[in-house]
Amino acid sequence: MDVSLDKLLARRISAPYLTLAVAVFLATAGNIKFWTTFAAAAGGLTPAHLPLLAGAMLIIVLFFNACLTLASFRFVAKPVFIVLLVTASTASYFIAAYGIVIDRAMVQNVFETDVREASELVSWHMLLTIGLLGLLPASWIARARIAYPQGRRGLMLRGAIAGGSLLLAFLLLVMLFKSLAPTVREHRELRFLLTPTNTIQAMNGYLRSKWSTPIVVAPLGRDAMKGKTWAGQARKTVTVIVVGETARAMNFSLNGYRRETNPLLAREPGLINFSNVSACGTATAVSVPCVFSALGREEYAESKASSQEGLLDVLQHAGLKVVWRDNNSGCKGVCARVAYQDLSQALAGDPFCEGEERHDERLLAGLPELIRNSDRDLVVVLHQKGSHGPAYARRYPQGFGRFAPVCTTNEFEKCSRAEIENAYDNTILYTDYFLSKTIGLLRQTAAQEGMDTAMLYFSDHGESLGENNLYLHGAPYMFAPAEQTRVPMMLWMSDGFSERFGIDRTCLMARRGQPLSHDNVFHSVLGMLDVNTAVLNPRLDLFHACRRGA
């Protein structure tokens, strides 16, 4: 006999049964990627391993059931269950679609990205997944008539269910510990795949970090002053720092990539390319604050970086003018005390705009006037949109689509690996053009305006393009692949700049292949500009050993 949905909803369902059903649903349908990864890590889906897999699933169901039981009270259960179902379905989609993991840094990316970047991730597949696994069961729970156990008996029943579930989970864990321990220990990424616990832990870490951020920013490098190379100089200096976005070193032909993605930079005389550079993090929200801080990757924490001044502040203390020009989603706090120009908004009639996309060349518009009108030595930071995914095909003008066919959708499952790589390589080709154009502008400034000019480029982090079924970036650093941690870095100086500061180009060329990292940037920029301060660490200054007379 058929039972209509309305009749089904009219029936009262016992809260303990509903709680168990939600626990089972979250542990299974909400964690498909977790279980496929776990099965592979445990030795595969074979009859010999089925008891271990079944036991692990039962442990998680019991743990979820215990936690949800503690929330199974009137006016509490429905909101909690609905939020968890929608959250788990959303996290599950992104984990399955892009191979990402959910940790504090990933949550930080979500909160600190802009609407345009977030909209690129929206797809029909995403909406369908969240609808089926999240909104549909959530709507059923919202309309369900739940019978809650009342009074002291209800409290005792909840306590018995939660306690019994935890006890059974513990006993199973003891029985299976010998088999489970190696798998969990060797595959630490599993805890970042289990929803919704990964999201809850990540959100807790992010909010605690935000709430612990002090209001007062401690001074840094207030003793900074220009060194002796500045004495008696009438020529002004202009230093451009280009912060790349999502550019991975291995796709630069300057670093040996099979495709010619750097045809213009390869012909730039005097360009020094550093081929062995590691990023501070795997996401913009971590790498950008880290690279401009004096902390280094091992000591970096968001609370520490936001509680003290950084590189741009120290340069200002030394008397230089600092301007941040942005075509991305902001400077993540590092430019809070310097001049800021937001160039990321698309404008009708702008030659550097295609629809809602504003290409990186916009960062150079008005730059000659900015340089010419500056009354002091100038440091300009250009923050690229670069190769930010998943919509790689939007990151470059149509004329730069050399590698084809390309992936034109943000749903990678509809594209081949070759199409994704083609679109990504075109973004590197456009970055090659952008950097070459920046160098050309600085070379012209040096010749026509009588200034000493230099450009330092580095990317914030890399990108996965399907290697080991990983896409995008943001993997926890402890097991992030080289595709996400190895970044390009290069330096160009006018003859007047290198002569003025006594920089030995031959010495720097000899260091091109040495292991370097974002840790070197803070100290090397100060060293390059001969800024003396107690916070400068000569051991991390690339130029310290390459200054004539050192």
C-alpha positions as a printed NumPy array, in Angstrom:
array([[  0.   ,   0.   ,   0.   ],
       [  1.406,   3.396,  -1.023],
       [  1.899,   5.996,   1.651],
       [  1.937,   9.636,   0.53 ],
       [  4.619,  12.037,   1.718],
       [  2.032,  14.034,   3.641],
       [  0.885,  10.918,   5.519],
       [  4.495,   9.995,   6.187],
       [  5.206,  13.45 ,   7.561],
       [  2.045,  13.317,   9.651],
       [  3.444,  10.4  ,  11.606],
       [  5.461,  11.182,  14.674],
       [  9.009,   9.878,  14.656],
       [ 10.899,   9.176,  17.843],
       [ 13.866,  11.517,  18.364],
       [ 16.351,   8.664,  19.05 ],
       [ 15.408,   6.977,  15.742],
       [ 15.704,  10.234,  13.823],
       [ 19.074,  10.959,  15.449],
       [ 20.386,   7.542,  14.475],
       [ 19.098,   7.996,  10.913],
       [ 20.867,  11.345,  10.59 ],
       [ 24.073,   9.83 ,  12.015],
       [ 23.965,   6.997,   9.481],
       [ 23.22 ,   9.394,   6.619],
       [ 26.083,  11.748,   7.542],
       [ 28.539,   8.877,   8.001],
       [ 27.678,   7.273,   4.657],
       [ 26.115,   9.478,   1.981],
       [ 27.896,  12.553,   3.326],
       [ 31.334,  10.931,   3.297],
       [ 31.717,   9.021,   0.048],
       [ 35.143,  10.526,  -0.678],
       [ 36.293,   9.736,   2.858],
       [ 35.37 ,   6.073,   2.497],
       [ 36.932,   5.64 ,  -0.934],
       [ 40.154,   7.199,   0.387],
       [ 40.011,   5.135,   3.57 ],
       [ 39.392,   1.904,   1.636],
       [ 42.37 ,   2.576,  -0.636],
       [ 44.576,   3.441,   2.358],
       [ 43.498,   0.28 ,   4.196],
       [ 44.457,  -1.979,   1.31 ],
       [ 41.492,  -1.847,  -1.025],
       [ 37.888,  -2.996,  -1.084],
       [ 38.561,  -6.716,  -0.741],
       [ 36.772,  -9.41 ,   1.303],
       [ 39.735,  -9.531,   3.686],
       [ 39.392,  -5.846,   4.488],
       [ 35.59 ,  -5.663,   4.717],
       [ 35.499,  -6.298,   8.492],
       [ 37.9  ,  -3.398,   9.069],
       [ 35.895,  -1.077,   6.818],
       [ 32.596,  -2.108,   8.401],
       [ 34.036,  -1.675,  11.881],
       [ 35.401,   1.772,  11.06 ],
       [ 32.044,   2.839,   9.645],
       [ 30.232,   1.587,  12.738],
       [ 32.644,   3.508,  14.99 ],
       [ 31.906,   6.739,  13.13 ],
       [ 28.127,   6.11 ,  13.138],
       [ 28.201,   5.504,  16.894],
       [ 30.316,   8.602,  17.511],
       [ 28.016,  10.766,  15.39 ],
       [ 24.98 ,   9.267,  17.124],
       [ 26.411,  10.087,  20.568],
       [ 27.125,  13.699,  19.603],
       [ 23.772,  14.235,  17.895],
       [ 21.9  ,  12.688,  20.829],
       [ 23.245,  15.442,  23.072],
       [ 21.529,  17.935,  20.761],
       [ 18.238,  16.04 ,  20.403],
       [ 16.104,  18.509,  22.352],
       [ 13.061,  20.42 ,  21.169],
       [ 13.969,  23.706,  19.423],
       [ 17.583,  22.491,  19.143],
       [ 17.534,  19.249,  17.168],
       [ 16.007,  20.517,  13.932],
       [ 18.285,  23.562,  13.455],
       [ 21.385,  21.529,  14.339],
       [ 20.507,  18.604,  12.077],
       [ 19.606,  20.899,   9.158],
       [ 22.815,  22.948,   9.421],
       [ 24.937,  19.796,   9.651],
       [ 23.272,  18.198,   6.624],
       [ 23.691,  21.285,   4.422],
       [ 27.242,  21.872,   5.655],
       [ 28.228,  18.235,   5.112],
       [ 26.735,  18.134,   1.611],
       [ 28.565,  21.328,   0.618],
       [ 31.889,  20.108,   2.003],
       [ 31.394,  16.696,   0.392],
       [ 30.864,  18.266,  -3.015],
       [ 34.071,  20.299,  -2.938],
       [ 36.079,  17.409,  -1.523],
       [ 34.844,  15.073,  -4.265],
       [ 34.936,  17.586,  -7.131],
       [ 38.342,  19.162,  -6.488],
       [ 40.126,  16.744,  -4.16 ],
       [ 40.502,  19.462,  -1.515],
       [ 40.511,  18.935,   2.232],
       [ 38.731,  21.036,   4.832],
       [ 41.005,  22.679,   7.402],
       [ 41.296,  26.082,   9.072],
       [ 43.127,  27.608,   6.107],
       [ 40.412,  26.446,   3.718],
       [ 37.704,  27.98 ,   5.893],
       [ 39.746,  31.177,   5.988],
       [ 39.82 ,  31.161,   2.185],
       [ 36.032,  30.859,   2.1  ],
       [ 35.513,  33.812,   4.427],
       [ 38.17 ,  36.025,   2.854],
       [ 37.505,  35.466,  -0.846],
       [ 35.377,  37.897,  -2.811],
       [ 31.969,  37.289,  -4.382],
       [ 33.357,  37.027,  -7.923],
       [ 35.876,  34.337,  -6.982],
       [ 33.229,  32.415,  -5.03 ],
       [ 30.75 ,  32.599,  -7.916],
       [ 33.224,  30.796, -10.183],
       [ 32.82 ,  27.699,  -8.031],
       [ 29.03 ,  27.548,  -8.42 ],
       [ 27.774,  24.937, -10.888],
       [ 24.679,  22.855, -11.566],
       [ 26.527,  19.795, -10.283],
       [ 27.231,  21.611,  -7.026],
       [ 23.614,  22.732,  -6.639],
       [ 22.328,  19.238,  -7.454],
       [ 24.661,  17.612,  -4.915],
       [ 23.764,  20.042,  -2.137],
       [ 20.093,  19.741,  -3.056],
       [ 19.993,  15.935,  -2.922],
       [ 22.346,  15.351,   0.017],
       [ 21.591,  18.49 ,   2.013],
       [ 18.47 ,  20.464,   1.239],
       [ 16.169,  17.514,   0.497],
       [ 16.752,  15.642,   3.804],
       [ 16.9  ,  18.983,   5.628],
       [ 13.473,  19.954,   4.298],
       [ 12.081,  16.599,   5.405],
       [ 13.465,  17.128,   8.919],
       [ 12.065,  20.669,   8.995],
       [  8.55 ,  19.322,   8.337],
       [  8.811,  16.143,  10.451],
       [  6.821,  15.703,  13.663],
       [  9.333,  14.542,  16.243],
       [  8.454,  12.891,  19.54 ],
       [ 11.008,  14.01 ,  22.102],
       [ 11.474,  12.017,  25.35 ],
       [ 10.411,  14.281,  28.216],
       [ 11.544,  15.076,  31.745],
       [ 13.999,  13.085,  33.806],
       [ 13.293,   9.95 ,  31.821],
       [ 14.203,  11.801,  28.651],
       [ 17.494,  13.003,  30.11 ],
       [ 18.346,   9.503,  31.321],
       [ 17.471,   8.02 ,  27.918],
       [ 19.674,  10.512,  26.092],
       [ 22.494,   9.89 ,  28.541],
       [ 22.17 ,   6.133,  28.114],
       [ 22.145,   6.353,  24.308],
       [ 25.097,   8.772,  24.144],
       [ 27.097,   6.87 ,  26.749],
       [ 26.274,   3.489,  25.219],
       [ 27.208,   4.678,  21.737],
       [ 30.544,   6.015,  22.95 ],
       [ 31.235,   2.833,  24.918],
       [ 30.515,   0.612,  21.913],
       [ 32.635,   2.864,  19.689],
       [ 35.499,   2.669,  22.189],
       [ 35.285,  -1.148,  22.415],
       [ 35.316,  -1.439,  18.632],
       [ 38.264,   0.95 ,  18.448],
       [ 40.204,  -1.187,  20.93 ],
       [ 39.426,  -4.333,  18.945],
       [ 40.446,  -2.796,  15.614],
       [ 43.204,  -0.5  ,  16.848],
       [ 46.05 ,  -2.665,  15.593],
       [ 44.653,  -2.532,  12.059],
       [ 43.34 ,   1.028,  12.147],
       [ 46.358,   2.749,  13.689],
       [ 48.788,   2.322,  10.743],
       [ 46.186,   3.528,   8.245],
       [ 45.25 ,   6.618,  10.236],
       [ 48.846,   7.419,  11.174],
       [ 50.159,   7.14 ,   7.617],
       [ 47.213,   8.969,   6.048],
       [ 46.741,  12.029,   8.207],
       [ 44.659,  13.667,   5.508],
       [ 41.73 ,  11.402,   6.471],
       [ 40.73 ,  13.629,   9.386],
       [ 40.376,  16.543,   6.954],
       [ 38.013,  14.499,   4.759],
       [ 35.5  ,  13.347,   7.39 ],
       [ 32.46 ,  15.624,   7.314],
       [ 31.033,  17.412,   9.199],
       [ 33.717,  17.072,  11.902],
       [ 36.348,  18.562,   9.582],
       [ 34.232,  21.67 ,   9.012],
       [ 33.414,  22.068,  12.712],
       [ 37.083,  21.781,  13.721],
       [ 38.198,  24.126,  10.932],
       [ 35.541,  26.703,  11.781],
       [ 36.484,  26.546,  15.453],
       [ 40.153,  27.115,  14.623],
       [ 39.375,  30.002,  12.301],
       [ 37.048,  31.782,  14.736],
       [ 39.446,  31.308,  17.652],
       [ 42.2  ,  32.81 ,  15.531],
       [ 40.007,  35.762,  14.576],
       [ 38.808,  36.41 ,  18.108],
       [ 42.333,  36.199,  19.511],
       [ 43.702,  38.822,  17.094],
       [ 44.829,  41.83 ,  19.154],
       [ 43.576,  45.286,  18.309],
       [ 46.924,  46.987,  18.883],
       [ 49.594,  46.3  ,  16.237],
       [ 53.104,  46.146,  17.667],
       [ 55.752,  48.255,  15.885],
       [ 58.475,  46.536,  13.898],
       [ 61.674,  47.958,  12.482],
       [ 61.105,  51.497,  13.695],
       [ 64.923,  51.857,  13.633],
       [ 64.949,  51.341,   9.847],
       [ 67.021,  53.814,   7.855],
       [ 68.647,  53.993,   4.442],
       [ 72.224,  52.738,   4.266],
       [ 75.345,  54.398,   2.94 ],
       [ 74.572,  53.568,  -0.718],
       [ 71.815,  56.19 ,  -0.569],
       [ 74.183,  58.998,   0.461],
       [ 74.581,  61.756,  -2.101],
       [ 72.204,  60.15 ,  -4.621],
       [ 69.963,  62.481,  -6.586],
       [ 68.296,  59.749,  -8.668],
       [ 65.071,  58.308,  -7.318],
       [ 64.456,  54.565,  -7.093],
       [ 61.354,  52.61 ,  -8.086],
       [ 60.995,  49.015,  -6.91 ],
       [ 58.031,  46.979,  -8.143],
       [ 57.099,  43.834,  -6.221],
       [ 54.719,  41.631,  -8.22 ],
       [ 52.768,  39.163,  -6.112],
       [ 51.609,  36.392,  -8.424],
       [ 48.519,  34.285,  -7.832],
       [ 48.363,  30.486,  -8.093],
       [ 51.385,  30.234, -10.391],
       [ 53.295,  27.003,  -9.938],
       [ 56.981,  26.864, -10.794],
       [ 56.861,  23.662, -12.819],
       [ 54.721,  25.241, -15.554],
       [ 57.276,  27.983, -16.278],
       [ 59.476,  27.151, -19.254],
       [ 62.208,  29.142, -17.478],
       [ 62.231,  26.206, -15.038],
       [ 62.369,  23.531, -17.747],
       [ 58.673,  23.06 , -18.537],
       [ 58.089,  21.246, -21.831],
       [ 55.979,  24.066, -23.272],
       [ 57.222,  27.55 , -24.069],
       [ 55.152,  29.465, -21.526],
       [ 57.808,  32.196, -21.018],
       [ 58.835,  33.254, -24.542],
       [ 59.229,  36.929, -23.614],
       [ 60.917,  36.554, -20.227],
       [ 63.385,  34.091, -21.75 ],
       [ 64.657,  36.951, -23.93 ],
       [ 64.837,  39.555, -21.158],
       [ 68.509,  40.513, -20.691],
       [ 69.613,  40.499, -17.087],
       [ 66.577,  38.599, -15.748],
       [ 67.529,  36.269, -12.864],
       [ 65.178,  33.323, -12.394],
       [ 65.256,  31.412,  -9.099],
       [ 64.133,  27.866,  -9.852],
       [ 63.932,  26.228,  -6.406],
       [ 61.579,  28.308,  -4.26 ],
       [ 59.059,  27.074,  -1.684],
       [ 55.925,  28.939,  -0.637],
       [ 54.987,  29.793,   2.922],
       [ 51.516,  28.315,   2.503],
       [ 49.176,  26.799,  -0.035],
       [ 46.526,  29.534,   0.022],
       [ 46.562,  33.305,  -0.444],
       [ 45.12 ,  33.972,   3.004],
       [ 48.201,  32.311,   4.534],
       [ 50.999,  32.967,   2.053],
       [ 50.516,  36.689,   1.518],
       [ 50.536,  37.665,   5.228],
       [ 53.369,  35.2  ,   5.824],
       [ 55.662,  36.389,   3.028],
       [ 55.359,  40.032,   4.092],
       [ 55.968,  39.223,   7.76 ],
       [ 59.3  ,  38.713,   9.51 ],
       [ 58.152,  35.423,  11.039],
       [ 58.973,  32.789,   8.426],
       [ 56.901,  29.691,   7.729],
       [ 57.843,  27.757,  10.872],
       [ 56.902,  30.606,  13.196],
       [ 53.988,  31.971,  11.211],
       [ 50.536,  32.195,  12.738],
       [ 47.81 ,  34.548,  11.634],
       [ 47.491,  35.979,  15.136],
       [ 51.233,  36.693,  15.266],
       [ 51.396,  38.258,  11.805],
       [ 48.383,  40.495,  12.39 ],
       [ 49.723,  41.649,  15.762],
       [ 52.895,  43.234,  14.396],
       [ 53.935,  45.411,  11.487],
       [ 55.425,  43.858,   8.369],
       [ 57.761,  44.509,   5.461],
       [ 55.761,  47.387,   3.984],
       [ 55.716,  49.173,   7.338],
       [ 59.486,  48.805,   7.731],
       [ 60.026,  50.266,   4.25 ],
       [ 57.869,  53.239,   5.222],
       [ 59.84 ,  53.683,   8.448],
       [ 62.969,  53.973,   6.27 ],
       [ 61.397,  56.853,   4.361],
       [ 60.163,  55.093,   1.209],
       [ 56.695,  55.618,  -0.214],
       [ 54.712,  52.352,  -0.499],
       [ 51.64 ,  51.778,  -2.689],
       [ 49.646,  48.532,  -3.015],
       [ 47.721,  48.08 ,  -6.298],
       [ 45.284,  45.162,  -6.202],
       [ 43.573,  43.092,  -8.884],
       [ 42.745,  40.272,  -6.507],
       [ 40.666,  39.891,  -3.346],
       [ 42.647,  42.283,  -1.168],
       [ 45.99 ,  42.273,   0.613],
       [ 44.924,  40.128,   3.613],
       [ 45.842,  42.921,   6.025],
       [ 49.452,  43.48 ,   5.006],
       [ 48.738,  46.832,   3.317],
       [ 46.56 ,  48.214,   6.124],
       [ 48.937,  51.102,   6.812],
       [ 50.073,  52.001,   3.283],
       [ 48.371,  53.577,   0.259],
       [ 45.917,  51.124,  -1.346],
       [ 44.384,  51.131,  -4.826],
       [ 41.655,  48.615,  -5.689],
       [ 41.751,  47.974,  -9.442],
       [ 39.749,  44.743,  -9.414],
       [ 36.335,  46.17 , -10.299],
       [ 35.313,  45.73 , -13.942],
       [ 34.359,  48.985, -15.693],
       [ 32.457,  49.485, -18.934],
       [ 34.765,  50.63 , -21.729],
       [ 37.939,  49.565, -19.916],
       [ 40.243,  47.998, -22.542],
       [ 41.526,  45.538, -19.943],
       [ 38.063,  44.176, -19.102],
       [ 36.212,  41.296, -20.732],
       [ 32.765,  41.062, -19.201],
       [ 33.195,  40.875, -15.436],
       [ 36.867,  39.942, -15.71 ],
       [ 39.542,  42.605, -15.287],
       [ 42.903,  41.432, -16.583],
       [ 46.2  ,  42.086, -14.836],
       [ 47.391,  44.697, -17.344],
       [ 45.07 ,  47.093, -15.536],
       [ 47.68 ,  47.131, -12.74 ],
       [ 50.061,  48.975, -15.087],
       [ 47.557,  51.612, -16.169],
       [ 48.492,  54.918, -14.559],
       [ 51.691,  53.458, -13.106],
       [ 54.036,  55.775, -15.106],
       [ 52.123,  58.789, -13.748],
       [ 52.25 ,  57.392, -10.225],
       [ 56.021,  56.978, -10.537],
       [ 56.557,  60.359, -12.134],
       [ 54.509,  62.224,  -9.514],
       [ 56.048,  60.534,  -6.474],
       [ 58.04 ,  62.896,  -4.289],
       [ 59.99 ,  60.033,  -2.694],
       [ 61.687,  56.777,  -3.54 ],
       [ 58.884,  54.385,  -4.351],
       [ 57.943,  50.764,  -3.708],
       [ 54.86 ,  49.547,  -5.605],
       [ 53.238,  46.16 ,  -4.975],
       [ 51.169,  44.73 ,  -7.847],
       [ 48.843,  41.945,  -6.68 ],
       [ 47.814,  39.828,  -9.675],
       [ 44.694,  37.813, -10.357],
       [ 47.198,  35.584, -12.124],
       [ 46.15 ,  31.962, -12.566],
       [ 43.361,  31.789, -10.008],
       [ 41.028,  28.865, -10.683],
       [ 38.886,  27.094, -11.415],
       [ 37.919,  29.453, -14.265],
       [ 41.428,  29.599, -15.748],
       [ 40.089,  30.516, -19.192],
       [ 38.841,  33.855, -17.804],
       [ 42.256,  34.902, -16.511],
       [ 43.735,  35.933, -19.862],
       [ 42.617,  37.938, -22.916],
       [ 41.445,  35.967, -25.93 ],
       [ 44.662,  36.604, -27.805],
       [ 46.628,  34.498, -25.317],
       [ 44.788,  31.233, -25.953],
       [ 47.814,  29.598, -27.602],
       [ 47.272,  26.184, -26.038],
       [ 43.987,  24.591, -27.081],
       [ 41.413,  23.177, -26.588],
       [ 40.763,  24.639, -23.142],
       [ 38.421,  23.919, -20.271],
       [ 35.849,  26.733, -20.246],
       [ 33.773,  25.519, -17.307],
       [ 34.362,  25.395, -13.572],
       [ 33.123,  21.795, -13.503],
       [ 36.392,  19.933, -13.974],
       [ 34.624,  16.583, -14.342],
       [ 33.403,  17.821, -17.745],
       [ 36.958,  18.54 , -18.938],
       [ 39.948,  16.403, -19.766],
       [ 43.243,  16.854, -17.956],
       [ 44.726,  18.224, -21.174],
       [ 42.006,  20.899, -21.473],
       [ 42.539,  21.993, -17.871],
       [ 46.311,  22.168, -18.359],
       [ 45.916,  24.1  , -21.615],
       [ 43.783,  26.766, -19.954],
       [ 46.195,  26.985, -17.015],
       [ 49.259,  27.246, -19.273],
       [ 47.611,  30.134, -21.111],
       [ 47.423,  32.004, -17.789],
       [ 51.177,  31.512, -17.354],
       [ 51.7  ,  32.747, -20.908],
       [ 49.75 ,  35.893, -20.04 ],
       [ 51.746,  36.336, -16.824],
       [ 54.885,  36.108, -18.968],
       [ 53.545,  38.985, -21.091],
       [ 52.482,  40.995, -18.027],
       [ 55.895,  40.679, -16.345],
       [ 57.732,  41.483, -19.573],
       [ 55.546,  44.566, -20.018],
       [ 56.288,  45.59 , -16.413],
       [ 60.023,  45.266, -17.046],
       [ 59.669,  47.277, -20.247],
       [ 57.899,  50.052, -18.348],
       [ 60.655,  50.107, -15.709],
       [ 63.384,  50.065, -18.354],
       [ 61.741,  53.016, -20.073],
       [ 61.38 ,  54.833, -16.746],
       [ 65.068,  54.343, -16.034],
       [ 66.035,  55.749, -19.427],
       [ 63.574,  58.63 , -19.713],
       [ 63.069,  59.691, -16.114],
       [ 66.608,  59.083, -14.85 ],
       [ 65.515,  56.651, -12.138],
       [ 66.948,  53.384, -10.833],
       [ 64.371,  50.615, -11.189],
       [ 63.907,  46.965, -10.214],
       [ 61.225,  44.264, -10.246],
       [ 60.88 ,  41.267,  -7.927],
       [ 58.237,  38.664,  -8.799],
       [ 57.05 ,  35.661,  -6.804],
       [ 53.815,  33.719,  -6.609],
       [ 51.88 ,  33.195,  -3.392],
       [ 51.369,  29.444,  -3.897],
       [ 51.001,  26.851,  -6.62 ],
       [ 48.122,  24.78 ,  -7.954],
       [ 47.108,  21.153,  -8.477],
       [ 45.756,  20.331, -11.93 ],
       [ 44.542,  16.792, -11.342],
       [ 47.738,  15.116, -10.176],
       [ 46.718,  12.355,  -7.736],
       [ 43.123,  13.518,  -8.32 ],
       [ 43.828,  16.85 ,  -6.597],
       [ 42.692,  20.182,  -7.981],
       [ 43.093,  23.835,  -6.999],
       [ 45.104,  24.556,  -3.823],
       [ 44.821,  24.887,  -0.054],
       [ 46.018,  21.423,   0.989],
       [ 47.47 ,  21.295,   4.528],
       [ 51.177,  22.   ,   4.184],
       [ 52.208,  18.823,   5.992],
       [ 51.177,  16.711,   3.011],
       [ 50.663,  19.307,   0.261],
       [ 52.137,  18.223,  -3.093],
       [ 54.98 ,  20.105,  -4.754],
       [ 52.505,  21.418,  -7.328],
       [ 51.03 ,  23.592,  -4.569],
       [ 54.218,  24.53 ,  -2.678],
       [ 56.837,  25.183,  -5.387],
       [ 56.532,  28.703,  -6.805],
       [ 58.323,  30.877,  -9.373],
       [ 60.49 ,  33.818,  -8.353],
       [ 62.548,  36.167, -10.507],
       [ 64.403,  39.47 , -10.332],
       [ 65.157,  42.22 , -12.835],
       [ 67.277,  45.323, -12.142],
       [ 68.253,  48.263, -14.28 ],
       [ 72.   ,  48.833, -14.651],
       [ 71.724,  51.941, -12.519],
       [ 69.953,  50.047,  -9.739],
       [ 72.519,  47.24 ,  -9.488],
       [ 75.423,  49.721,  -9.675],
       [ 73.908,  52.038,  -7.1  ],
       [ 73.408,  49.292,  -4.524],
       [ 76.591,  47.397,  -5.443],
       [ 74.741,  44.198,  -6.357],
       [ 76.842,  41.551,  -8.099],
       [ 74.633,  39.989, -10.774],
       [ 77.092,  37.145, -11.385],
       [ 76.889,  36.176,  -7.731],
       [ 73.082,  36.165,  -7.83 ],
       [ 73.077,  34.102, -11.021],
       [ 75.169,  31.505,  -9.227],
       [ 72.452,  31.202,  -6.566],
       [ 69.605,  30.605,  -9.035],
       [ 69.197,  26.919,  -8.217],
       [ 69.781,  27.065,  -4.46 ],
       [ 66.869,  26.135,  -2.176],
       [ 65.027,  29.333,  -1.286],
       [ 61.616,  30.15 ,   0.154],
       [ 59.21 ,  32.937,   0.972],
       [ 61.216,  33.298,   4.189],
       [ 63.902,  35.05 ,   2.124],
       [ 61.612,  37.758,   0.726],
       [ 61.259,  40.008,   3.801],
       [ 64.989,  40.18 ,   4.434],
       [ 66.042,  40.24 ,   0.763],
       [ 63.865,  43.245,  -0.087],
       [ 65.418,  45.149,   2.82 ],
       [ 68.869,  43.995,   1.758],
       [ 68.304,  44.842,  -1.89 ],
       [ 67.294,  48.407,  -0.967],
       [ 70.085,  48.725,   1.632],
       [ 67.669,  49.369,   4.502],
       [ 69.431,  48.962,   7.824],
       [ 67.379,  47.654,  10.751],
       [ 67.816,  45.233,  13.617],
       [ 65.042,  42.989,  12.254],
       [ 67.009,  42.192,   9.073],
       [ 68.526,  38.693,   9.159],
       [ 71.589,  38.64 ,   6.846],
       [ 71.436,  34.839,   6.572],
       [ 68.058,  35.115,   4.815],
       [ 69.078,  38.086,   2.664],
       [ 69.833,  36.931,  -0.88 ],
       [ 71.874,  40.071,  -1.548],
       [ 74.045,  40.038,   1.571],
       [ 76.742,  37.811,   0.088],
       [ 76.296,  39.298,  -3.388],
       [ 77.001,  42.924,  -2.612],
       [ 80.301,  44.139,  -3.974],
       [ 82.69 ,  44.746,  -1.127],
       [ 80.757,  42.481,   1.264]])
